Amino acid sequence: GAGVSQSPSNKVTEKGKDVELRCDPISGHTALYWYRQSLGQGLEFLIYFQGNSAPDKSGLPSDRFSAERTGGSVSTLTIQRTQQEDSAVYLCASSIGQGSTYEQYFGPGTRLTVT
Amino acid sequence: SQQGEEDPQALSIQEGENATMNCSYKTSINNLQWYRQNSGRGLVHLILIRSNEREKHSGRLRVTLDTSKKSSSLLITASRAADTASYFCATATAGNKLTFGGGTRVLVKP
């Protein structure tokens, strides 16, 4: 079946503009995660959605970052008033169950460049 | 500082050799997972080892876990050029998210 998809694959934006990044998880996966990866670095957790529960937003770096997940499926990560330090690859992952016991399936990522 | 830290940061070997990388962490874990990343894009899950397990195998991969030392190792045997990638350990503590280390970049030369 189809894996996790993300769009766009690349996004170049000017400093101060807002951007929206989209993630389509694997069908039937109840958990969805957003991570950020700066060049040559590990993954930084941003936010986690599980079913209808309130999302875990503990990793969002500032109030310029927000995310929503509509209908328990597609998720959108929004960055307002982008800054150059927001440049990174944004990765989405989904898993079939709740919690860190389950394998996470990653999308190809969106490479964001803020000029 | 990060929960999981890999060592070495980079590794260069010849095809056919074994590659070993280590992961150390700080707090108690439920499980530890290893992922591979090619070309800085999506990660692929390799193996999960639970806190009550000491060793696990999957194909040419062997993972060990020593909870007393809070460390894990990933061994790739008989490496191939296609194994060239970055390898990340991720620790699962109580809660719903994984904490990833900084990764080991492995180069397998043909």
Chai-1 contact restraints between the chains, C-beta under 6 A:
chainA,res_idxA,chainB,res_idxB,connection_type,confidence,min_distance_angstrom,max_distance_angstrom,comment,restraint_id
A,G42,B,F100,contact,1.0,0.0,6.0,A-B,restraint_1
A,G42,B,G101,contact,1.0,0.0,6.0,A-B,restraint_2
A,G42,B,G102,contact,1.0,0.0,6.0,A-B,restraint_3
A,G42,B,G103,contact,1.0,0.0,6.0,A-B,restraint_4
A,L43,B,F100,contact,1.0,0.0,6.0,A-B,restraint_5
A,F45,B,K97,contact,1.0,0.0,6.0,A-B,restraint_6
A,Y48,B,N96,contact,1.0,0.0,6.0,A-B,restraint_7
A,Y48,B,K97,contact,1.0,0.0,6.0,A-B,restraint_8
A,G99,B,N96,contact,1.0,0.0,6.0,A-B,restraint_9
A,S100,B,A92,contact,1.0,0.0,6.0,A-B,restraint_10
A,S100,B,L98,contact,1.0,0.0,6.0,A-B,restraint_11
A,E103,B,H45,contact,1.0,0.0,6.0,A-B,restraint_12
A,F106,B,G42,contact,1.0,0.0,6.0,A-B,restraint_13
A,F106,B,L43,contact,1.0,0.0,6.0,A-B,restraint_14
A,G107,B,G42,contact,1.0,0.0,6.0,A-B,restraint_15
A,P108,B,R41,contact,1.0,0.0,6.0,A-B,restraint_16
A,P108,B,G42,contact,1.0,0.0,6.0,A-B,restraint_17
A,G109,B,R41,contact,1.0,0.0,6.0,A-B,restraint_18
A,G109,B,G42,contact,1.0,0.0,6.0,A-B,restraint_19
